[in-house]
Amino acid sequence: MLRWIRQQLGFDPPHQSETRTVYVANRFPQHGHYIPQRFADNRIISSKYTIWNFVPKNLFEQFRRIANFYFLIIFLVQLMIDTPTSPVTSGLPLFFVITVTAIKQGYEDWLRHKADNEVNGAPVFVVRSGSLVQTRSKNIRVGDIVRVAKDETFPADLVLLSSDRADGTCHITTASLDGETNLKVGVFTLICIYVVYFYVRPLGPENLLLRGARLKNTKEIFGVAVYTGMESKMALNYKCKSQKRSAVEKSMNTFLLIYLGILLSEAVLSTILKYAWQAEDKWDEPFYNQKTDQERNSSPILKFISDFLAFLVLYNFIIPISLYVTVEMQKFLGSFFIGWDLDLYHEESDQKAQVNTSDLNEELGQVEYVFTDKTGTLTENEMQFRECSISGTKYREVNGKLVPEGMTDDSPDGSTPHLVGEELLFLKAVSLCHTVQISYDQPDCLVGGGDPFSHVNGFSSNHMEYYASSPDEKALVEAAKRYSSIRSFPKGLRTLVVACRHFSPEEYIDVDRRLNAARTALQQREERLQEAFSYIERDLQLLGATGVEDKLQDKVQETIEALRLAGIKVWVLTGDKHETAVSVSLSCGHFHRTMNILELLQQRSDNECAEQLRRLSCTLYCISSALIVCLLNVLSFRIKEDHVIQHGLVVDGASLSLALREHEKLFMEVCKNCSAVLCCRMAPLQKAKVVRLLKTSPEKPITLAIGDGANDVSMIQEAHVGIGIMGKEGRQAVRNSDYAIARFKFLAKLLLVHGHFYYIRIATLVQYFFYKNVCFITPQFLYQFFCLFSQQTLYDSVYLTLYNICFTSLPILVYSLFEQLVHPHVLQSKPGLYRDISKNAMLSFRTFLYWTLLGFCHAFVFFFGSYILMGEDTTLMGNGQMFGNWTFGTLVFTVMVITVTLKLALETHFWTWMNHFVTWGSIAFYFIFSLFYGGIIWPFLHTQDMYFVFVQLLSSGSAWFAIIIIVITCLFPDVVKKVFYRHLHPTSTQKSQVKRAAIFHSQHHFRFKPTDNCDGRASKETT
């Protein structure tokens, strides 16, 4: 029971046994003849919470945040001891923050549950008690016999038992797993139909039908479930979910620790000064603190601790608890803009961008490395035959015929000269040596058993479709079907060599024996198969070569170039072979023709790998472009980035494993000095290891991973930001990603525009919150010097509670949703602007120190400006009535609300009607609320301290004069600073702002309209 509870709470994952015995149809032998095993159910879980663990797990994650945990402690302190403020001032904001955050995270996880339920609740057919019954996918058990029909997805990892095809095979597509749209062959092992315990026949990968793959070109199959749910191959490639935290949130936590230090320092200093002051006989505990005799005569240590905690509560609002809830709301509401962006909408597939995790919006503006899959992400994975070479002669396609290079097709259509020699052998090899199958959408279209190619001239794609285990084979067979004649024709094409060998009957028997022995070997099967094929593929006669194009997606090259100009390095991680991967990298612009390509391939030992890495490192240092740039800078020369020597690195999966085992540091040193890196022959978990390697390096760069298949899920989950491509089949990558887009080209706008906007918005929001809370609490600290540190509060409790929740929250929230430093078109046309905000530039310690010091300066002006202009020598009314404590505090609070609101207005570059509404509306709301709150006697309050205070304040002309003078004094230096820096030391972003403004002004300053001039020409009228 305890184990079940722990599993439900997510602390104890289900046990996975190392070995398993599967009984087909769950027909177990008599009790005692086998050991029962517990297998996972067939549910796939991508969500983070359950109905059982949501409350404890969500509270645990929220109280990991420093501000939330701190305010919980403050709330408990207020409940336990006598403090200057009510527990409501801390408890209510804390409850509001926790509730809003829980609702937001619960809603996002509910969407994940909804997607999981669609998969787990899909209808399937299984064999139970000898009959076929329909059930849900989540109810499949290990040992169940499952029926899968054509175009259906395998609901678990199955071993093929039977197929409707005569040869006992079936064809599957793994597009949803690895992005490959070509077909693979599943093989039926005959021994499965016999109950034979003394004879063992091994099962290989060809017998296993993986969950997530789709059945093609086969009417139906039956298979036995051997791995289910989270034990399936697809789920095992998933990385364990972890809470991703953005660089902005980490900076927030660092700043909170600094402010916590400031808070503790102020509380300790105030406590010490209080006792130093009260050491004199003439000073004692003020009567209005209402201390009892027992409290006055208590232990000095207890009194010191009690006073320290009281000051801690008095200054606690310097920690902005509402910062977290505002950030959560900004992320949640701001995420809708990605889905609403029509530039990220793919019309052909009717798919828009999707946000699965809004917590990482600002991280899109900090990406330094992009890790991308190749197949289905950079390419369309649709192979098309382009060229071939036969006996040294190049041929190209012209009107469905092969024409020698340099010639045109001028023969009548339909002419078919006799094929002889190597040309005939070449076409025979292309037409026969493949795994292509034909699928008929209309089964009756070839009734009568006629030759399927007898209707080639009238072929319709609605009747016949080719499937193959390799996309190259499919393209070649389609080409061979079209090229029924040869008229006597690489650019980054995928190439295949075509060759032949003649066997005698005796040689064929020997070859067949070797292959059968290798295929049934229990040990070293792969090695023995390789030996058999090596024996077959020797002494070959070369016939020619083919060139097949793997078409790139639209605007891939432009996107990669934009990322490069933005200072983002792109790494391609693919499972394809070396030659194909390099070819695609060259065609998409990942590698340039002038780039120095380095290779780390086919390393067989640690020593060999280490030696090669040292050679590569020496090469990089000998001709390092960094040294050239440094020398030219010293000589005051300037050089374009394109003229710097750039390096690219190609590494395969086997060599990568060796490099990461013992030589990780040296490998990373080589990689970081390369402009582009290509990793080929990569396993899914290897992709995640590469991302983790760079992610945890000393520089801690922000990483982004993008892919379209289930094989990319571990990489997507490992990176700081994971993006899934909405492929043609399968949604595993999308469901496990943070964001999903339909095409790779959308990545440019997602990062350069949305990432830029989100980062500058959230960075300003964080700095502004700390600024306005320093403005809020510092006058409270200064006031203690005038009340002998009696812990008397300067502001009313209602103002303490509502300052961050109502009076100053909406302007910064709207700012963080709509602010645009630069127009989106400018950001896309000038990717270099992305560098201005990289490496967390707007949340650097220098920027943080500026905002903090600005807050202290403004707070000093608020307090001492009010004290000087409306102090003890100034009367409020004509009858000589003096300012009281609450009137003075209300004046300081009024000046503060107006100043911090107008300060944000000065920082705003993009004004909408909502900005105007909340900016001026917040100030108006404060005045209206204060008049209402101070104009009524509230019966539930113990004291009526604020009754008629605000009305008297507004009726004083000197108060209005003080408000205006203090606000101008605070904001005027900011205006001067902005003008000075914009004109004398503008950043590239500010230059773009000026240029955009000039273009906008020129377009709208002059308007053309026709006039009644006698010559009929239009005159230009200035508007």
Secondary structure, DSSP 4 states (H G I P E B T S, - for coil): -HHHHHHHTTSSPPP--SS----GGG---STTSS-------S-----S--TTTHHHHHHHHHTTSHHHHHHHHHHHHHHHS--SS-THHHHHHHHHHHHHHHHHHHHHHHHHHHHHHHHHT-EEEEEETTEEEEEEGGG--TT-EEEEETTPBPSSEEEEEEESSTTSEEEEE-HHHHS--SEEEEE--GGGGS--SS------GGGEE-TT-EEES-SEEEEEEEE-GGGSHHHHTSPPP-----HHHHHHHHHHHHHHHHHHHHHHHHHHHHHHHTTSTT----GGG---HHHHTS-HHHHHHHHHHHHHHHTGGGS-THHHHHHHHHHHHHTHHHHH-GGG-BTTTTB--EES-GGGGGGGGS--EEEE-STTTTEEEEEEEEEEEETTEEEEEETTEEEETT----SPTT--PPP-HHHHHHHHHHHHSS--EEEESSGGGGTTT--GGGGGGG--TTTEEEE-SSHHHHHHHHHHHH-S-B-----S-EEEEEEE----HHHHHHHHHHHHHHHT-SSSHHHHHHHHHHHHTSSPEEEEEEEEEEEEPTTHHHHHHHHHHTT-EEEEE-SS-HHHHHHHHHHHTSS-TTSEEEEE----SHHHHHHHHHHHHHHHHHT-HHHHHHHHHHTT----GGGS--EEEEEEHHHHHHHHHH-HHHHHHHHHT-SEEEEES--HHHHHHHHHHHHTSTT---EEEEESSGGGHHHHHHSSEEEEE--SS--HHHHTSSEEESSTTHHHHIIIIIIHHHHHHHHHHHHHHHHHHHHHHHHHHHHTTTTTT----SS-HHHHHHIIIIITHHHHHHHHHH--SS-HHHHHH-GGGGGGGTTTGGGSHHHHHHHHHHHHHHHHHHHHHHHHHSSTT-BSSTT-PBP-HHHHHHHHHHHHHHHHHHHHHHH--S--HHHHHHHHHHHHHHHHHHHHHHTS--TTSS--TTTTHHHHHHT-HHHHHHHHHHHHHHHHHHHHHHHHHHHHS--HHHHHHHHHHHHHHHHHHEEEE----TT-PPEEEE-
